[in-house]
Each structure stands twice: as structure tokens, then as C-alpha cells.
């Protein structure tokens, strides 16, 4: 969670469940692009078959760009598309909040790709894409709330606060404008992208558990599902999110752990009164203790999404087994009604109380690239809270790497899984 621009929003990660004995798979059709060996202009390229394992935003974006560029893609998922963090995240997008850090180029490229995808797929209508003004503010339960006002906004600190935020607000700053911050509904985005990939580019979806990969001479040959089905392909992408740590081919090289994040979704009685302002809060409970940093995102659907209360926890085998902690949900409900009287129990319906796991790595960087020691085996995971933001550029870069031999849209060298070779892995 974040309260200032360089920190991340409760954004998304991908939905996929693998362990050393089980995982989800996705197949995608894709044709080959320039590979390492030169190809004559008169020689048609051979269509490459790629299996993408994982039906979250990272896997779906990878499948989409592979198929759009000619690959024959199959996407394998154990449960349902975007049923974990990719469906329960905030969907917040920021252009320059990662500037100065190693994922800056990835984030900027992906923000721009989100904008172009929105134009291509009618994002505002299909999955709630819209630009936002983003505010940072401090709120304390022990302070008296603001006097109700009929005006559209009020001033506090250096910024204007919308009138629906009628709690005891202080120290307000504008930290993002409609050129630099935006949002999507993450589940609708992921599923819209996949539907488009299936209809236009022939991506095929297979529901089943990943059992293992088969190799021949150190080269990937096929994906084997728990029920015995075998999917032969030229390459495989493991986009397993927080379940990467349960798949031995990955966990033997690097650690991916889960950060359990909680959220609630509210539907106010008067949704038209809620303006498109994302709020990053420094929240001080009345009983004292450490402040928390929840985030609030009104959505064009009329809902208000509120997230926070995250902690490292054991990732269950199945995403359907993930349940929220009642104490964390209770805190988020209290935050909602303190921020706005329109979000209290009597003024808003509780549509969802939920939790999901964000995939994190020991060096806080995503893992994107070729898996060392295995030809034609690739990985894309560990995006933490920026999974929804960085999904498109990750997918586009993976498609370039697999089909052309290198990524042009983003330099993937610092994200390569090869960086873990020779390191002592944390447990």
C-alpha cells in the first residue's frame, strides 16, 4: 500500500495456482516473429505454439500480445480467469510513480499501452478505464469531522477535496492528475482482453491443473496436466503469480512469497455524488498505535473500492480457499465511514469483502525472462502491487522475447531470472 507517489497502489497480480504437483495452464496461438536466425523476406515464418500457464493479468496480457503477433497460444488456468488478485485488486495506474527506480521504463511503457488498449477495446465502456485526479491526505478518527457542505469541494492544505470526503481531513496534496493517473476495473480488463484475444486471434483456453513440464535435451517439449492431458508446444510461459513458489522449477531458483491484501467494495445510495478522485490515506486510529495507509478508488460502475491491511501470509493451494481476516475487514469498514458519511452502513451497501495475494520477490523486482538452463521456458511473475499497471508492457515484452529473440519495448535484463543464479535463496 502506498501513501506517496513512489509507493505502489494495491494493484493487481495474476491469478494462477501451481504447486510442484498442480498448477493452471493456458494455451495461446501465436506465429513466429524474427527469431535469432535470419529469415528470408520470401520465406514464410513458421507459426510458433506457445502455452501460457496462468490466467491472471500477466498471463492474459502475454497471451494477448503473443497471439496478436502471430503465435498459436493456449492459456491454461486451474480455476477461473482473473479470480484472484487480478480480479480483486484496485486497478490503479500511474505513469511516473516508479520514476527513479528499476521498473520506471516498464511502468511508463505499460501506462501508455493501457491508454492505447483502452482506445482499441473501448476501455471506458468495457472495463471502466478512466483518468483520475489522485489525492494524498491525512485523516484521524479522533478529530471532529468536517461541517457538511453543499459546495462541490472544499480546500484543505494545498489541494481541493471533493465534498463527498466529509471526514476529518488534513494535509491534502494532489499527487496525480488526469495525465498521470488512471484506473481500470481489473477483472473486467483481464477478461475483456482475453475475450478479444480469443475472438480475434484464436487464443484457446484450457481449464486444468499443471502437473509438470516435460523436457528433452534441456529443451521444453510439453505441459502435462494433472488429469493426464498433454499439450505440446514450442515454448511455455509460467505466469503463476504468488503460486510460483509452489512450482519447483521456479522455487528452486528464486523465492516468490505472498502479501495478503484485504479490500471491500461499497455501493453508495447516491453514486453520482462520488467524483473520480483516488485517495491515498494516512489514517490514524482513535485508539492510537501505528497509522495505516489504505487506498480508496471510486469506480465508474458506481462502486467504491477500498483496500489495505496487508501482511505476509502463507499462500493456500487454491485461490478459492482465500478468505479475508475479519479484523482487517472491520478496520476497512471503519475507514470508509470516517472518510465519508456516504460510505457508512446506512448509506452504502457492502458488495464484497475479500482478500488476495500479491506476488513479491526478495529483491522487490518482478521476474521476467528466460529460465536459465531450460531452452524455450520463460517466466513472468513477482509484480507485487503493480501487476495491473505493468501487465500490458510485460506481456508485450514477453511476446517480443519469445518471437523475436529480444524485447524492444522494455529492456528486460535487470528482471531476468538469471540474476538469482549463484545467490543463496531466502526461505
C-alpha positions in Angstrom: 0.0 0.0 0.0 1.2 3.5 -0.6 0.6 7.0 0.6 3.1 8.8 -1.6 3.7 8.6 -5.4 6.9 6.3 -5.4 5.0 3.7 -3.3 2.6 1.4 -5.0 -1.1 1.1 -5.0 -3.0 -2.1 -4.3 -2.9 -3.0 -7.8 -3.0 -6.4 -9.3 -1.2 -9.6 -9.7 -2.1 -12.6 -11.6 -4.4 -15.5 -10.9 -2.8 -18.9 -11.1 -2.2 -21.9 -8.9 0.7 -24.1 -9.2 2.5 -26.2 -6.8 5.0 -28.9 -7.5 2.1 -31.2 -8.3 -0.6 -28.8 -9.5 -1.0 -25.6 -11.5 -3.1 -23.9 -14.1 -2.3 -23.7 -17.8 -3.2 -21.5 -20.7 -2.6 -22.1 -24.4 -2.2 -19.4 -27.0 -1.8 -19.4 -30.7 1.0 -17.3 -32.0 3.0 -17.1 -35.1 6.7 -16.7 -35.0 8.4 -13.4 -35.4 12.0 -12.9 -36.4 14.0 -15.5 -34.4 17.7 -15.4 -33.8 18.5 -17.0 -37.2 18.0 -14.8 -40.3 14.9 -15.4 -42.3 14.5 -14.6 -46.0 11.8 -12.0 -46.8 10.3 -14.5 -49.2 10.2 -17.3 -46.6 7.0 -17.5 -44.6 7.7 -17.8 -40.9 6.7 -20.9 -39.0 3.8 -20.4 -36.5 5.1 -20.9 -33.0 2.9 -22.7 -30.5 3.1 -21.3 -27.0 1.5 -22.4 -23.8 0.9 -19.7 -21.2 0.3 -21.1 -17.7 -1.7 -18.7 -15.5 -5.0 -16.9 -16.1 -4.2 -13.7 -14.3 -3.4 -10.3 -15.8 0.2 -11.2 -16.6 -0.6 -14.5 -18.3 -3.5 -12.9 -20.2 -1.5 -9.9 -21.4 1.2 -12.3 -22.5 -1.2 -14.5 -24.4 -2.8 -11.5 -26.0 0.4 -10.0 -27.4 1.8 -13.3 -28.4 -1.4 -14.2 -30.4 -1.7 -10.7 -31.8 1.8 -11.1 -33.2 1.0 -14.4 -34.8 1.6 -17.1 -32.2 -0.7 -20.0 -31.7 -1.5 -19.7 -28.0 -3.1 -21.9 -25.4 -3.8 -20.4 -22.0 -4.1 -22.9 -19.1 -5.9 -21.9 -15.9 -6.9 -24.1 -13.0 -9.9 -22.2 -11.7 -11.2 -19.1 -13.5 -9.8 -16.2 -15.3 -8.8 -13.3 -13.0 -10.3 -15.0 -10.0 -7.5 -13.9 -7.5 -5.6 -10.6 -7.3 -6.3 -9.8 -10.9 -10.0 -9.7 -10.0 -9.7 -8.3 -6.5 -7.1 -5.5 -7.0 -7.7 -1.8 -7.1 -6.8 -1.4 -10.8 -4.9 1.9 -10.2 -2.5 3.1 -12.9 0.3 5.6 -12.5 2.6 6.9 -15.3 5.6 8.3 -13.3 5.3 7.0 -9.7 8.1 4.5 -10.3 10.5 7.0 -11.7 14.0 6.8 -10.3 13.6 3.1 -9.7 14.4 0.0 -11.8 10.8 -0.5 -13.0 10.4 3.1 -14.3 10.6 2.2 -18.0 8.3 -0.8 -17.6 5.7 1.3 -15.8 5.8 4.2 -18.3 5.5 1.9 -21.3 2.7 0.0 -19.7 0.7 3.1 -18.7 0.9 4.2 -22.3 -0.1 0.7 -23.5 -3.2 0.8 -21.2 -4.2 4.1 -22.9 -3.9 2.6 -26.4 -5.6 -0.6 -25.4 -8.5 1.4 -24.0 -8.9 3.1 -27.4 -8.7 -0.3 -29.1 -11.1 -2.1 -26.8 -13.4 0.8 -25.8 -12.0 0.7 -22.3 -14.3 3.3 -20.7 -17.3 1.2 -21.6 -15.8 -2.3 -21.5 -13.8 -2.2 -18.3 -14.1 1.2 -16.6 -10.9 2.8 -17.9 -10.8 6.5 -17.0 -8.3 9.2 -16.0 -8.3 10.2 -12.3 -7.2 13.0 -10.0 -5.3 11.4 -7.1 -5.0 12.9 -3.7 -2.9 12.2 -0.6 -4.5 13.1 2.7 -4.3 12.6 6.4 -7.3 11.6 8.5 -7.6 11.0 12.2 -10.5 9.3 13.9 -10.0 11.4 17.0 -10.7 14.7 15.1 -14.1 16.1 14.6 -15.5 15.6 11.0 -15.9 18.5 8.7 -19.0 20.5 8.7 -21.3 19.2 5.9 -21.3 21.5 2.9 -23.4 21.8 -0.2 -20.5 23.0 -2.2 -18.8 20.7 -4.7 -15.5 20.9 -2.9 -13.5 22.4 -0.1 -9.9 23.4 0.4 -7.5 21.8 2.9 -3.8 22.0 2.7 -2.6 22.7 -0.9 -5.4 20.9 -2.7 -9.2 20.9 -3.1 -11.0 18.0 -1.5 -14.3 16.8 -3.1 -17.4 17.4 -1.0 -18.2 13.7 -0.5 -15.0 13.4 1.6 -16.5 15.0 4.7 -14.4 13.3 7.3 -11.7 15.0 9.5 -9.3 15.5 6.6 -5.9 17.3 6.8 -2.7 17.8 4.8 -4.2 17.2 1.4 -1.9 17.1 -1.6 -2.5 16.4 -5.3 -0.2 13.6 -6.2 -1.6 12.7 -9.6 -3.6 14.3 -12.3 -5.6 13.1 -15.3 -2.5 12.9 -17.4 -0.5 10.8 -14.9 -3.0 8.6 -13.1 -5.9 6.4 -14.3 -7.8 3.3 -13.4 -9.4 0.1 -14.7 -11.7 -2.5 -13.2 -9.0 -5.2 -13.1 -11.3 -8.2 -13.5 -13.2 -6.7 -16.4 -9.9 -5.6 -18.0 -8.4 -9.0 -17.8 -11.4 -10.8 -19.1 -12.1 -8.3 -21.9 -8.5 -8.6 -23.1 -8.8 -12.4 -23.1 -12.2 -12.4 -24.9 -10.7 -10.2 -27.6 -7.7 -12.4 -27.9 -9.9 -15.5 -28.3 -12.3 -13.9 -30.8 -9.7 -12.1 -33.0 -6.5 -14.1 -32.6 -7.6 -17.6 -31.8 -6.3 -17.9 -28.3 -7.5 -21.2 -26.8 -8.3 -21.6 -23.0 -7.8 -24.9 -21.2 -9.1 -25.3 -17.6 -6.8 -27.8 -15.8 -4.1 -28.2 -13.2 -0.5 -28.0 -14.3 1.3 -31.2 -13.2 4.7 -30.8 -14.8 6.8 -29.7 -17.8 8.5 -32.3 -19.9 11.9 -31.6 -21.4 14.1 -33.3 -24.0 17.8 -32.5 -24.1 17.3 -29.4 -21.9 14.6 -28.1 -24.2 10.9 -27.6 -23.3 8.6 -30.1 -25.0 5.2 -30.1 -23.4 2.9 -29.2 -20.5 1.3 -32.2 -18.6 -1.9 -31.6 -16.7 -3.0 -33.4 -13.6 -5.7 -35.4 -15.5 -3.1 -36.7 -17.9 -3.7 -34.3 -20.8 -0.5 -33.3 -22.6 -0.1 -30.0 -24.5 2.8 -30.0 -26.9 4.3 -26.6 -27.8 7.4 -24.8 -28.9 7.6 -22.6 -25.7 6.0 -22.2 -22.3 5.4 -19.1 -20.2 5.0 -19.6 -16.4 2.9 -16.7 -15.2 1.9 -18.2 -11.8 1.8 -15.1 -9.6 2.1 -16.0 -5.9 1.8 -19.7 -6.7 5.2 -19.5 -8.4 6.7 -20.6 -5.1 4.8 -23.8 -5.2 6.2 -24.9 -8.6 9.6 -26.5 -8.1 11.1 -25.4 -11.4 10.8 -21.8 -10.2 11.1 -22.2 -6.4 14.4 -23.9 -6.7 15.9 -20.8 -8.2 14.1 -17.9 -6.5 11.5 -17.2 -3.9 8.1 -15.7 -4.6 6.0 -15.1 -1.5 2.5 -13.8 -1.0 1.5 -10.5 0.6 -2.1 -10.9 1.7 -4.1 -7.7 1.0 -7.7 -7.0 2.0 -10.4 -5.0 0.3 -14.1 -4.1 0.5 -16.4 -2.9 -2.3 -19.2 -0.5 -1.4 -22.1 0.8 -3.4 -23.4 4.2 -2.1 -27.0 5.1 -2.5 -26.0 8.2 -4.4 -23.1 7.1 -6.6 -23.3 10.2 -8.8 -22.1 12.2 -5.8 -18.8 10.4 -5.7 -16.3 12.1 -8.0 -13.4 10.4 -9.8 -10.7 11.1 -7.1 -8.4 8.3 -5.9 -7.4 8.8 -2.3 -4.2 7.6 -0.6 -4.7 7.9 3.1 -2.5 8.4 6.1 -5.1 7.1 8.7 -4.7 7.5 12.4 -7.0 5.2 14.5 -8.6 6.8 17.6 -7.1 4.2 19.9 -3.6 5.1 18.9 -0.9 2.8 17.5 0.7 2.9 14.1 -1.1 4.7 11.3 -2.3 2.7 8.4 -2.3 3.6 4.7 -5.5 2.5 3.0 -6.4 3.4 -0.6 -9.8 4.3 -2.0 -10.8 4.2 -5.6 -14.3 5.3 -6.8 -15.2 3.4 -9.9 -17.4 4.5 -12.9 -19.6 1.5 -12.1 -20.9 3.5 -9.1 -18.9 1.3 -6.6 -16.1 2.5 -4.3 -13.2 0.2 -3.7 -11.1 0.4 -0.5 -8.0 -1.7 0.2 -5.3 -2.0 2.8 -4.3 -4.1 5.8 -1.7 -6.2 4.1 0.7 -8.7 5.6 2.9 -11.7 4.5 1.0 -14.9 4.8 1.1 -18.5 3.6 -0.5 -18.8 0.1 -3.1 -21.6 0.0 -3.1 -24.2 -2.7 -6.3 -23.0 -4.2 -7.4 -19.3 -4.7 -10.9 -20.3 -3.8 -9.6 -21.1 -0.3 -8.6 -17.5 0.3 -10.7 -15.8 3.0 -10.3 -12.3 4.5 -9.4 -11.7 8.1 -12.5 -10.3 9.9 -10.4 -7.8 11.9 -8.9 -6.3 8.7 -12.3 -6.0 7.1 -13.7 -4.3 10.2 -10.9 -1.7 10.0 -11.6 -1.0 6.4 -15.3 -0.5 7.1 -14.4 2.0 9.8 -12.1 3.8 7.5 -14.8 4.1 4.8 -17.4 5.7 7.1 -14.7 8.0 8.7 -13.6 9.3 5.3 -17.2 9.9 4.0 -20.6 9.7 5.6 -21.8 8.5 2.2 -19.9 5.2 2.8 -21.3 4.3 6.2 -23.5 1.2 6.8 -26.8 3.2 6.3 -25.7 5.0 3.2 -23.8 2.3 1.2 -24.3 -1.4 0.5 -21.4 -3.7 1.1 -20.9 -5.6 -2.2 -17.8 -7.5 -1.3 -15.3 -8.2 1.5 -12.3 -10.1 0.2 -8.6 -10.8 0.2 -5.9 -11.8 -2.3 -2.2 -12.4 -2.5 0.3 -10.2 -4.3 3.4 -12.0 -5.6 6.6 -10.5 -4.1 10.3 -11.3 -4.6 13.2 -10.9 -2.2 14.7 -8.0 -4.2 11.3 -6.3 -4.9 11.6 -6.7 -8.7 9.5 -8.8 -11.0 11.0 -11.8 -12.6 10.6 -11.6 -16.4 12.6 -13.6 -19.0 14.1 -16.9 -19.9 14.5 -19.6 -17.3 18.2 -20.5 -17.0 19.2 -24.0 -18.0 16.0 -24.7 -20.0 15.5 -23.7 -23.6 12.1 -22.2 -24.5 10.9 -21.9 -20.9 10.0 -18.4 -19.8 8.7 -16.8 -16.6 6.8 -13.7 -15.7 5.9 -13.2 -12.1 6.6 -11.1 -8.9 4.9 -7.9 -9.9 3.7 -7.1 -6.4 1.1 -4.3 -6.2 1.9 -3.1 -9.7 0.7 -6.2 -11.6 -2.4 -4.5 -13.2 -0.3 -1.5 -14.2 2.6 -3.5 -15.6 0.7 -6.3 -17.2 0.5 -4.9 -20.8 4.2 -4.0 -21.1 5.2 -7.3 -19.5 3.0 -9.2 -22.0 4.3 -7.2 -25.0 7.9 -7.6 -23.9 7.4 -11.4 -23.4 5.9 -11.7 -26.9 8.9 -9.9 -28.4 11.4 -12.0 -26.4 9.7 -15.3 -27.4 9.0 -14.4 -31.0 11.9 -12.1 -31.9 14.6 -13.2 -29.5 14.8 -9.9 -27.6 12.5 -7.3 -26.1 12.5 -3.8 -27.6 9.6 -2.2 -25.8 11.4 -2.7 -22.4 14.9 -3.8 -21.5 14.3 -7.0 -19.5 17.9 -7.6 -18.5 17.5 -6.5 -14.9 14.4 -8.6 -14.5 15.9 -11.8 -15.8 15.6 -14.9 -13.6 19.3 -15.4 -14.3 20.1 -12.8 -11.7 19.3 -15.4 -9.0 21.9 -18.0 -10.2 24.5 -18.4 -7.6 22.6 -16.5 -4.9 21.6 -18.0 -1.6 17.8 -18.2 -1.7 15.9 -16.9 1.3 13.5 -19.3 2.9 
